[in-house]
Structures are given as C-alpha cells and as structure tokens.
Amino acid sequence: MKKKISLGILLCFTASLVMAQVKTVVFPFENNSDDSTIEWLGYGLEVLLEDSLNGIPLADRMDAVDSMDVPDTSNLTLATRLIIARKLGADSLLTGSFSVAKDEISIQFTRYDIDKLVQKTEKCKVSMTGFPANLSPFIRDQIGGEYRYPESFTGHQFEAYVRGMLRGIANTDFKAIIKLAGKVADCEPLSRNLGNLLYNSGKFEAALVYLKRLPESDIPGLFRSGMCCVELKDYADGLIFFLQTLKSERSMASVVNAAGCLVALQHPVEAETFLDTVPGVGGDVDPVVLFDRAVVAAEQGKWDDALNILSCYVSSFRITDETKQLAAFCCGKCNCTHPLCAEGTEEVNGNHENVDPMSFYQFSEGEKGTDEALDLKEIKELYLAKAAQALKSGSKKEAIDALQKILYLDPLQRDALKLLCEQCEDESACKKLKALLPEAATKP
C-alpha cells in the first residue's frame, strides 16, 4: 500500500536558499615538548577545534593527505596544507603548535584565510588539570567557535575520545570509542565523529544510532542519516531526513536522494517534479540528475522519454554499462525504433522481464570538495598576474600586497622578488635577488 504524500508539502522544502558557511580544515598541532607520550595531543587539538568550528572531519582530512602520498604528520609544509585545504573545498586552514610543562599547556593557533593568503595567530596557556574545558573562553572569543563537549567531559575522556578516533580511522577498531559513547551519550562531537566513522566503514545500522543523536540543525548529520537509511533500504525514513536537510539548505544531492526515495516508495511522478527543480550548471544538467531523470521516466513506463533522456546523457557525457542496461530495458519494453535500440540489439535480447528500473537509480554521496583545486604553481601565477595588472594601473600598494603573498608561500620566488626590487624598489627583495643570481646563472 502506498503511503500518502502531499506534493505541496514536499515541494515547500525545495524553496529554501543555500546558506553560506565557512568551511575550515584543521591540521595536527606540532609537539614542541620532549615528551613523546603526549603526541596524541597534536591530533587532540585538531579534533577539538574541528568539533568547535564544525570543520571538515578528521577522517576526510587524513584521506586527502593519503591521496597526496605524503606522511600524515604535523610537519607538512604550508604549501602542501594549502593544496590539501583547497582540494577539500575549505575557506580557511587552522593549525599550530603546543608544549606541556609543569601541568600547563601552551598553545599557539594560526588561522590562514586561503583565498586572501593572510594569517592570524593567537596564543594561550591553560592548566592541564581543567583541559579541555578551560579552553572554552579562548575558543569562543579568539577562534570564533563553540565548545561543544558537556561540562562533565574530563581530560581523561577527551584523551580516550581522540585515541579512539585515531584507532577507528587506522584499523576500524571502534570498541574503545563506542564504550566511551555509552558513558557520555550527550556529547555531540563524539556522536557525530563516531557516526561518520561507522558510516565510512559500511556499518550503517550502527552509524545511524549515533547520527540520530545529533540536533536537527546538523545538516551533514541529517544527510548521512538519510544515506544510512538508503543503504538499509528504509526509504520512508530516508525521505524524511533528506527533506529535513532541504528545510535549511538547498542541496542538489538532497533533492536527488529525496527523489530516489520517492521512486522507491512508488511515487515516480512526485520524484520527477523534484528532479525538475534542479537547475542546470552552465547550461547543462548534472550527469547524475540527467541519468536519474531517465530512470524516473522508465519507472512511469515513459519508454520514449527515458530513451530520449539517455540519448542526451550519452551525447553530453559518455556511454556506460548502466546506460546500456537501462536502454536495453526500455527497448525491450516498448519495441521502439529508437536509435539506442538499434545500437544495443545484443542487450535488448536479454532478459528484462524481472528488472526493476529503481535498481539503476544513482543516489548522491554529496559534496566531497573539488579535485580541481589550484596547485602551488597556479596560485603563484595568479598573484603574479594580479601584481602585474596592479602595476600597470599604477597601484603599487596592491602590487606589493600580491607579491608578498607569493613570497609567503615561496620566499625565494624569483619573479616576485624581481618585480618587488625593480618596480617597487624593495631593498630587502633586491638583496635576496642578488643572492640568488649566481645560482640562477648556473642553471640552463
């Protein structure tokens, strides 16, 4: 029996606008103490600030580091960190160093605004006895975050939390952190990170237990909860979670997934209307949306429409096994003379009687950042071009600012030093350039 769903109620969720949100990535803090037993604190401060700022999850940051084939330590160069941050779609980068002496922890935080290439540094010193709760005022006033752990959360529990997180990421051993979660059920960051770790490990039923603890204002948590329901084929609850995300954030992924749940619940007409609300990108529709529209048309028995949409997909993107199979299914159902049917006679002759079009539907995992981030060379070229344009228009101050940002990344960048020396009369740049000239002269 179909569940009654009001189309008007569903569509009202798609009318909201995208909410601007600063995305921060945090890197491990460097241990300036001689004590190796507190090395975990480097990651602990990363987790603490990530939780306080609703930053990019530690696991995602570690995956991005692994993809660059560099060791995950606190000694990554600034340039490498900036590239990783851009690939993760971050707006700001936060890291620093710490030391512990006489039951006091001294911490230096440095935040980098990635697009403007500017930095801001703050320092604090607190007692290890009240750590991490005694960092709450500093996080609020200087970092601009919110301390999210319960007042009863102790330093020993924080250490168990961090070590449990690292163990879970390294070898999917969640026993310690699950045990801790049972003792502090009201700890929002712990529930979020444990839910995400379990989800990434394919433990969807267990992940849902912790993700459901998160407040309705936690959009990523709602989205992940919906994805858990999809994996568990609980499409009714999945639909509810995706609609909740659309109350606050206009997300293509949530629209696509809500439509998929509607198809699974035998509401293809409503699903089609949902997908029609997704705008094109640069005049073209996203490939996932286009393919899913073909699936929804097939679910309604609109074979010609489905084949026409698939033709558009193939001509705009590529032909895949999924497009061949869906085209074969549609051709077998309608006995059409569509070009795709003529091209896929081998597939058409296959068994299509027991195929469910819903099995082809592509749910979206959501935004993962971008792989098209500027690399270090492109960043330098961007600011060199800005400096040249500023000099051309007579704005020496703007040119100096752009060139200093290049030297911030690469203190010995010759083109920047040359422009500063010759065009901006910077004596320091002239000295550095002069020191580099013998080395430059020996190179081909």
N, C-alpha and C positions, 0 to 999 in steps of 0.2 A: 504494500500500500504506500502510495506516495505521500510524503509529508507536505502539507500546505505551506507554501512560502509566498509571502506578498512581494511582488516585483517592485512595488513602490517603496517598500521598506528596504529592500536590498539596494536599490539604486541610490537611495539617500546617503548611503555610506560612501559612494564613489564621488561625491561632490566636494570633498574637502581638499584643501591645498597642501602642497608639500611644505613641511615645517623645516626651516633652515636649522641645521645642527652642526656645530663644530665637532669634527672627529679628531681625536687625539690618539697618538700611538706612544706608548711608554716603553723605554728600553731598560735593561737591568742597570742598577747603580754599581759603580766601581767601589770595591772594598779597599779603603786606604789604611786599614788596620793590618797588623801582622798576624792576627788570629784567623786561621782558615775555617774554624768551626762556625763562624758567623757568615760564611759565604752566602748562605741561603737568604740573608737579608737583602742582598742585591736584587734578587728576584722578588723578595717580600715587598720592598718599596715600589717595585714595578707594579705588582698586583694591587697594593694599597692605593696607588694613585690612579691606576686603570679603573678600579672599582669606584673611586671617588668622583671621577670625571666621566663615567660611563664610556670609557675609552675602548679602543679596538682590543678584543680579547687576546690574552697572552698566547693561547694556542695558535691563533691566526698569525700573530707577530712571529712566533717561532717557525711556523711553516714558511713564511716569507723569507726568513733568514736561511732556512734549509734550501730553498729554491735557488738561492744565490751561491750555494756551495761554499759558505764561509762558516767558521765556528761560531756558535751562539754564546758569546761572552760579552762582558761589559767593555771590552776593548775594541769594539768595532769603530772604524773611522767615522767621522761626522758625515763625510760624503756618502759612505755606504748606508748609514742610517737614513739620510735624506732620501736616497733612492728607494729604500725599502718602504719608508713612510709614504712616498708618492704612489708606489705600487699598491699600497693598502688604501689609497684614497684619503689619507689623513691631511688635515689642515695644519696641525701643529705636532711637534715632537717634544717629548719631555724625558729627561734623564738626569744623571748627576753622580754624586759620589757620597760615601759615608765613612765614618770611623767611629769606633767604640772605645772609650777609655773611662775608667773609674765609674762604671754604671751610668755613663752618659753617652748618648748617640748624637753625633754632629752630622748634619745632613746638608748637602748643597744641591739645590734643584736648579736645573737650567731648562727653560722652555724656548723652543725655536718656532717662530712663525714661518712656515715653509715657503709660502708664496712671496713674502716680503724679505725672507732671509735675514730676519732680525732675531735677537735673542734677549732673554730677560732672566737674570739669575737671582735667586733668593737663598738665604741661609737660615738655619735654625738649630737649636740644641735643646734636647729634652732628656728626661730621665728614662732609662730603660725599664724602670720599675712600672711606670704608667704607660708604657708603649704598647700598642699604637694609639690608644685613645687620646693621649695627651698631644697628639699631632692634629687633633680636630680643629682648634682655632687657626693654626697655620694653614691647613688645607683650605679652610673656608675663606680666610682673609687674604692670603698671599697666592694661593694656587687657583682659587675660584671654584673649588669643588665642594663636595658634601661628604662628610664622614658617614658611612652607611652601615657600620657594624653596630650591633646592640651594645648598650653601656656595659653589660656584663661580660663582653668578649675580652678575654685575657690575652696577655702576651704569649702564653704557652699555647692557647688555642690558635692564635694567629700563626705561630710557627708551624703547628700541625696542619693548618689550612694551606700554607704555602708549600710545605714539603709534600702534602697530599696532592696538591695541584701538579707539582713537577713530576711526581711518581705516576700520576694518571696520564700525563702527556707522554712521558717517556715509555711506559710499558703497559698502559691501560690497567694499572692496578689501582682500583678505586676504593679498596676496603677501608683504608685509614680515613679518607675524606668523607665517605658515606657514614662511618661511625661518628665522626665529628658532626656531620649534618643532623644526625639523630639527637645530638645534645643541644644544638643551637638552631632550632628549626626556624627562628625568626631572623636569621642572618641572610639578608637579601643577596649580597655579593656571592656568598658561598653557594646558595641555591642556584644562582644564575650560572656561575662557572661550572659547577658540578653537572647541571643540566646540559650545558653546552658540550662538556667533555663526553658525557654518556651518549649524547646525540651523535657526535662525531665518530664515536666507536660503534655506532649501529645498535645501541641499546635503547631503543625508542620508548619502550614502556617504562623503563626505569627513569629515563630522562624526563618524561612527562610529569612524573611525581614531583620533581624539583622545579621544573619550569612553571608548573601551576601555582607554585608558592609566590611567584613574582606579582607585583601590582599591575593593574590594567594599563598603567602609564608606560610600562616597559614594552615598547613596540617590538624590538628584536625578540624578546622573550615570548610575546604573543605569536610572532611569526614562526619561531622554532616550535612552539606548542602545536601550531597548525600543521607543520611539516611532520611532526611525530604522529599526529592523527592520520595524515595521509599514508605514511608508511605502515600504520596499523590498520589501514582501510576503514577508519572511523570517520567517514566523510561528513557526517552531520556535525560532529564537534569541530572538525577541521574548518568547516564553513564558518562556524561561529567565531573561531579565533581569527581567521582572515578578515572577516567583517569588522571585528574589533580593531584590527590594525588600521583599517580604512577610515575609522572614525577620526583618527589623528593624523594620518599620513597617507597621501596619495601615492601608492606604490604599484608599479606595473606588475611586480611579482605577486603581490597580494591579490590584485584583480585577476590575474591568470589562474592563481591557485583557487580562489573562490569560485571562478567559473568551472574549474575542473571538478571541484566538489559538487557543484550543481549538476554537472553531467552525470557524475557517479550516482547522484540521488535522483536521476531520471527527470531532470529539469533542463533539457538542452536549449529550449527557447530562451529561458532566462540567462543561461550561460552565454548564448550568442549575443544577447543585449549587453551583457557585462563586457565581453571582449570588444564590442564595437565602441566602448568608451575609451579604449586605449588609443592615444593619438600616435600618428606615425612619427618617426625620427628622421629629420632631414628629408621628408617627403616619402620615406619608406617605412613600412611597418616592421617591427622587430620580428626576426625569423621564428622565434618560439610562438609569438602571438599568431602569426600567419599560419603556421602549421596547425596550431590548436583550433583555429577557425575552420580548417578543413575537417578536423576530427569532429567538431560540433555539427557541421553540416552533414557529415556522414551519419552521425548519431540520429539526426532527424530524417534520414532517408533522402536527403537532397544530394543525390549522387552527382549530377551535373555540376552543381555549385561546388561540391567538395573537390571534384576533378579540376575545375577552373582555378580554384584557390591553390591547389597543388601545382598546377602549371605555372602560376605566378611565383610560387615558392621556388620551384626548380630553376626558372629563368633568372630570378633575382639572387638566389643563393647557390644551391647545389642539389644534386640528386643523392639521396641517401637510401640505405636499406629500408628505413621507416617509410619514406615517401613511396618507394616501390611497393611495399607491402600494403600500404593504405590505398594506393591507386589500384592495385590488383583486387583488393576487397571491393572497392566501389565499382570497378569494371565488371566484376563477376556478378554483382547485384543488379546492375542496370542493363547489361549487354549493350553498352553505348558504342558509338563510333568515335569516341573522343581520342585525340592523338596519343594521350598517355596510355590508352587501352591498346592501341596498335603497337606501341613501343614495348609494352610489357606482357606479350602473349604468354610467355612462359609462366609468369606469376599468376596471370588471370586463370589459367587452367588448374591452379592449385585449389586446395580445399579451403573455401571461405565461409562455409555454412556456420561454423561454430566460432567464428572470430567476433570479438566484441570491440567495436571502434574505440571504446573507452581505454582499452589496453594501449592504444597509441598515444594517448594524451600526455603532453610533456609539462609536468609541474616545474615551477621555477624555484631554484635554491636561493634566490635573492641576490643582492649586490655583493660582490666579492672584492670590490676595489677594481683597479684597472691595471692591465698589463702594458698599457701604452704610456706609462709614466715617462717623463723626461729623464734621460740619463745625465750623468755629470757633465759630459761634453755639451749636450744640448742646453743645459742650464747656463753654462759659461757663455755659449754663443748668444743666448737670449739676452743676457745682460750686456754683452759687448755691443750688440745691436742697439740696445736702449741707450748706452753711453754715447755711441756714435751719433745717434739721432739727436740726443740732448746737446752735444757739442755743436752739431750743425745748426740747431735752433738757438744757440747762444746761452744755454742753461748749463753753466759749468758745475753748479752745485748738484744738479740732478745727475750729471755725468759721473761726478766723483762718488756719489752715493751708489750708483750701479756698479762702478768699477771696484769699490770697496767690498761689495757683496761677492764679487768674483774672487777677490783675494781672501775673503773669509773662508771660501771653500778650498782655494789653492793659492797659498801665499806667494808662490813663485810663478804665477801665470804671466808669461812674457808680454802678451798683447795688452793686458790690463796695466801692467807696470809701464809699458811704453807710452800708452795714452795718458796715464797719470803724470809721467815725467815730462813728456813733450808738450802735451796740450793743457795740462792742469798745473804744471810747474811744482810738482810734489817732490821735495828733496829726498824724502825717505824712499820713494819709488825709484828715483834716479840712482840712489846708492845700491839698491837691490838689483836694479837692471844692470848696472856697471859690473857688479859681482858675477852676474850670470853670463856676461858677454864672452869671456874666454871659453866657457863651457859650450856656449851656443856656436862659437866659431869652429869648434872641432867636429860638430855634427854635420852630416851631409845635408 
